[in-house]
Amino acid sequence: MVTVISSEKLPVKLWLDDMPDGALEQAKHLANLPFAFKHVAIMPDSHQGYGMPIGGVLATQGVIIPNAVGVDIGCGMCALRTHLQEIERKSLRAITDRIGELVPVGFEWHDEPKSHDVMPARKPEAHMPVVYQQYEKARHQIGTLGGGNHFIEIQKGSDGYVWIMVHSGSRNIGAKIADHYNKVAARLNRQWFSQIPEKWQLAFLPIDTKEAKQYRSEMEYCVEFALANREVMIGNVRGAFHDVLGIGSDDYDALINIAHNYAAMESHYKHNVMVHRKGATQAREGQIGIIPGSQGTKSYIVRGKGNRESFMSCSHGAGRKMGRKQAVRELSLEREKRLLDSQGIIHAVSEAKDLDEAPGAYKDIDVVMDNQKDLVDILVELSPLAVIKG
């Protein structure tokens, strides 16, 4: 389902019909960038972000835009199918308790640094100065969940198996790199008398500059770190399953991984362009991906269709329909808890402050999936059994 806005320099292609005004304005800014390529693609989970809407896909020629990648560089999902077909609630509760002991959440870090072996390899310091500054702190953060919309979830699949899903990113190191290079780009854009309004928050770096090369090196490191972070957590979740149920390493299928905050050089419409995905995932033909809902709704394992109009992309989740403060103000704690309890979900909504991540704060995942039938095919539906959040 595609709606096309043709009022700007380039078309804006929307896979939704209820885009918030602020996000729509941001999408139009993207369409008027002098280096934007072909069109702007907006996924069905889109909502307003910093500079570029979450759920946006932007291809550019000759430049990279730190704010079009975002703060949590490399954030994404991993999913793992176990060979279990049933799990008792008592065991489920014991597993979630054990995960809570093994995986720091929210602002918590590991007391002791993790081994260098689990950290991605570094290029020379000249190529990634911020990584070198933040590396030792990152050793304490690898294998930690963080807060916000990050989660660990145990699910029952429509294929009859129990699944594990983890959503997390690059933690503080990603935020530091994003902030540093956005400030560098803004300073340089002022020096160059860039015609792009500073209030758009879309400062750019020409890809052949030293600053852009450093940003790409550090961004790519964060993508690797974010995956390593999820892998360490998956290992600890497997440890919890072993401690409670005794299942071993042979009781799992291969790990599925997909990232949704990054930029990469790709070929589209016979041109090499820098594709920025901010809250959007790659969906090449045959590519296996993950689209989570909220903690009260289904998530999906999908196969990409390689739709070139979306730059071979799809949504990264359900997408917010309420801001965090709005959700806390307006949602009913009792209603949200009742909804989750009625489904038998071990959930993370217990007090008013948790309402920012309640199901009612998110768009209807069924509508989101229906809006992107031309982008992905659904392989497995996953229903939540237990949820851990920061």
Residue pairs with C-beta under 8 A, 6 or more apart in sequence:
1 15
1 16
1 17
1 370
1 371
1 372
1 373
1 374
2 13
2 14
2 15
2 309
2 374
3 13
3 14
3 16
3 17
4 11
4 12
4 13
4 14
5 11
5 12
5 13
5 14
5 27
5 28
5 31
7 28
8 28
8 31
8 32
9 31
9 32
9 36
10 31
10 32
10 36
10 37
10 38
10 39
10 40
11 31
11 39
11 40
12 27
12 28
12 30
12 31
12 39
12 40
12 42
13 39
13 40
13 41
13 42
13 309
13 310
14 27
14 42
14 46
15 41
15 42
15 43
15 44
15 310
15 315
15 371
15 372
15 375
16 42
16 43
16 44
16 45
16 46
16 368
16 371
19 27
19 42
19 46
19 53
20 47
20 48
22 48
23 42
23 46
23 47
23 48
23 49
23 53
23 54
23 55
24 53
26 48
26 49
26 51
26 52
26 53
26 56
26 200
27 40
27 42
27 46
27 53
27 56
29 51
29 200
29 202
30 36
30 40
30 52
30 56
30 58
30 68
30 202
31 39
31 40
33 58
33 60
33 196
33 202
34 195
34 196
35 60
35 61
35 62
35 63
35 204
36 58
36 59
36 60
37 59
37 60
37 61
37 268
37 269
37 271
37 273
38 59
38 268
38 269
38 273
39 309
40 56
40 57
40 58
41 56
41 57
41 58
41 280
41 309
41 310
41 311
41 313
42 53
42 55
42 56
42 57
43 55
43 56
43 57
43 279
43 280
43 310
43 313
43 314
43 315
43 316
43 319
43 372
44 55
44 315
44 319
44 363
44 367
44 368
44 371
44 372
45 54
45 55
45 279
45 315
45 316
45 317
45 318
45 319
45 363
45 368
46 53
46 54
46 55
46 56
46 279
46 319
47 53
47 54
47 55
47 319
47 320
47 321
48 54
49 56
49 70
49 278
49 279
50 67
50 70
50 71
50 201
51 65
51 67
51 68
51 200
51 201
51 202
52 58
52 65
52 67
52 68
52 70
52 202
52 276
52 278
53 278
53 279
54 70
54 278
54 279
54 319
54 320
55 278
55 279
55 280
55 315
55 316
55 319
56 68
56 276
56 277
56 278
56 279
56 280
57 275
57 276
57 277
57 278
57 280
57 310
57 311
57 313
58 65
58 68
58 275
58 276
58 278
59 266
59 268
59 273
59 274
59 275
59 276
59 311
60 68
60 204
60 273
60 274
60 276
61 271
61 273
61 274
62 206
62 207
62 208
62 274
63 204
63 205
63 206
63 207
63 212
63 274
64 204
64 205
64 207
64 212
64 215
64 216
64 263
64 274
64 276
65 185
65 202
65 203
65 204
65 205
65 263
65 276
66 178
66 181
66 182
66 185
66 203
66 205
66 215
67 178
67 182
67 201
67 202
67 203
68 202
68 263
68 276
68 278
69 178
69 219
69 261
69 262
69 263
69 276
69 278
70 178
70 261
70 278
70 279
71 174
71 175
71 178
71 179
71 261
72 169
72 170
72 174
72 175
72 178
72 226
72 261
73 169
73 170
73 174
73 177
73 178
73 219
73 222
73 223
73 226
73 261
73 262
74 169
74 170
74 174
74 219
74 222
74 223
74 224
74 225
74 226
74 227
74 259
74 261
74 262
75 167
75 168
75 169
75 170
75 174
75 226
75 259
75 260
75 261
76 167
76 169
76 226
76 227
76 230
76 257
76 258
76 259
76 260
76 261
76 281
76 316
77 165
77 166
77 167
77 230
77 257
77 258
77 260
77 290
77 292
77 316
78 165
78 166
78 227
78 230
78 231
78 234
78 255
78 256
78 257
78 290
79 163
79 164
79 165
79 166
79 255
79 256
79 290
79 301
79 382
80 163
80 164
80 165
80 234
80 238
80 252
80 253
80 255
80 256
81 157
81 159
81 161
81 162
81 163
81 252
81 253
82 161
82 162
82 163
82 164
82 241
82 247
82 251
82 252
82 253
83 161
83 247
83 251
83 252
83 253
84 161
84 162
84 245
84 247
84 251
85 160
85 161
85 162
86 162
87 95
87 154
87 162
87 245
87 385
89 344
89 346
91 244
91 245
92 154
92 346
92 385
92 386
93 346
93 386
94 244
95 154
95 240
95 241
95 244
95 245
95 386
96 154
96 240
96 346
96 386
96 388
98 239
98 240
98 243
98 244
99 152
99 236
99 237
99 240
99 388
100 388
102 236
102 237
102 239
102 240
103 143
103 144
103 145
103 152
103 233
103 236
103 237
103 388
104 110
104 143
104 144
104 145
105 144
105 145
105 146
105 147
105 388
105 389
105 390
106 145
106 146
106 147
106 390
107 147
107 390
108 144
109 140
109 141
109 144
110 140
110 141
110 142
110 143
110 144
111 140
112 140
113 136
113 139
113 140
114 139
114 140
114 142
114 143
114 232
116 139
118 142
118 143
118 228
118 231
118 232
119 135
119 138
119 139
119 142
119 225
119 228
120 221
120 224
120 225
120 228
122 128
122 131
122 132
122 135
122 221
123 217
123 221
125 132
127 213
127 214
127 217
127 218
128 214
128 217
128 218
128 221
129 214
129 218
130 173
130 176
130 177
130 180
130 218
131 173
131 177
131 218
131 221
133 176
134 172
134 173
134 176
134 177
135 173
137 172
137 173
138 171
138 172
138 173
138 225
141 171
141 172
141 173
141 229
142 171
142 225
142 228
142 229
142 232
143 229
143 232
143 233
143 235
143 236
144 168
144 171
144 229
144 233
145 151
145 152
145 166
145 168
145 233
145 388
145 389
145 390
146 168
146 169
146 171
146 390
147 389
147 390
148 357
148 390
149 167
149 317
149 357
150 167
150 168
150 169
150 389
150 390
151 165
151 166
151 167
151 292
151 295
151 348
151 387
151 388
151 389
152 164
152 165
152 166
152 167
152 233
152 237
152 387
152 388
153 164
153 165
153 166
153 167
153 292
153 295
153 299
153 384
153 385
153 386
153 387
153 388
154 162
154 163
154 164
154 384
154 385
154 386
154 387
155 162
155 163
155 164
155 165
155 299
155 382
155 383
155 384
155 385
156 162
156 163
156 382
156 383
156 385
157 163
157 301
157 380
157 381
157 382
157 383
158 380
158 381
158 382
159 380
162 385
163 380
163 382
164 234
164 237
164 238
164 241
165 290
165 292
165 299
165 382
166 230
166 233
166 234
166 237
167 292
168 226
168 229
168 230
168 233
169 226
169 229
169 261
170 177
170 222
170 223
170 225
170 226
170 229
171 225
171 229
173 222
173 225
174 222
174 225
174 226
177 215
177 218
177 219
177 222
181 205
181 211
181 214
181 215
181 218
182 201
182 203
184 205
184 211
184 215
185 203
185 204
185 205
185 211
186 198
186 203
188 203
188 205
188 211
189 196
189 198
189 203
189 204
190 198
194 203
194 204
196 202
196 203
196 204
205 211
205 212
205 215
206 212
207 213
207 216
207 274
216 263
219 262
219 263
220 262
223 259
223 262
226 259
227 257
227 259
230 257
231 255
234 255
238 249
238 252
241 247
242 248
256 288
256 289
256 290
256 301
258 281
258 282
258 288
258 289
258 290
259 281
260 277
260 278
260 279
260 280
260 281
260 316
261 277
261 278
261 279
262 276
262 277
263 274
263 275
263 276
263 277
264 274
264 275
265 272
265 273
265 274
265 275
266 272
266 273
266 275
266 311
266 312
267 273
268 275
268 308
268 311
268 312
269 308
275 311
275 313
277 313
279 315
279 316
279 317
279 319
280 313
280 314
280 315
280 316
281 289
281 290
281 291
281 313
281 314
281 315
281 316
282 289
282 304
282 312
282 313
283 289
283 302
283 304
283 305
283 306
283 307
283 310
283 312
283 313
283 314
283 375
283 376
284 304
284 306
284 312
285 304
285 305
285 306
285 312
286 303
286 304
286 306
287 303
287 304
287 306
288 301
288 302
288 303
288 304
288 379
289 301
289 302
289 303
289 304
289 314
289 376
290 299
290 300
290 301
290 302
291 299
291 300
291 302
291 314
291 315
291 316
291 317
291 365
291 368
291 369
291 376
292 299
292 300
292 317
292 318
293 299
293 300
293 317
293 318
293 362
293 365
294 318
294 357
294 358
294 359
294 361
294 362
294 365
295 340
295 345
295 347
295 348
295 349
295 357
295 358
295 359
295 384
295 387
295 389
296 336
296 339
296 340
296 343
296 345
296 347
296 358
296 359
296 384
297 318
297 359
297 362
297 365
297 384
298 365
298 381
298 382
298 383
298 384
299 365
299 381
299 382
299 384
300 365
300 369
300 378
300 379
300 380
300 381
300 382
301 378
301 379
301 380
301 382
302 314
302 376
302 377
302 378
302 379
303 376
303 377
303 379
304 312
304 314
304 375
304 376
305 374
305 375
305 376
305 377
306 312
307 374
307 375
310 375
313 375
314 372
314 375
314 376
315 368
315 372
315 375
317 362
317 368
318 362
318 363
318 364
318 365
318 368
319 362
319 363
319 368
320 361
320 362
320 363
321 361
321 362
321 363
322 330
322 331
322 360
322 361
324 356
324 361
325 356
327 355
327 356
327 357
327 358
327 360
327 361
328 352
328 353
328 355
328 356
331 355
331 358
331 360
331 361
333 349
333 351
333 352
333 354
333 355
335 360
336 349
336 355
336 358
336 359
336 360
337 347
337 349
337 350
339 359
339 360
340 347
340 349
340 359
341 347
343 383
343 384
344 385
345 384
345 385
345 386
345 387
346 385
346 386
346 387
347 384
347 386
347 387
348 354
348 357
348 387
348 388
348 389
349 355
349 357
349 358
354 389
355 361
357 389
369 378
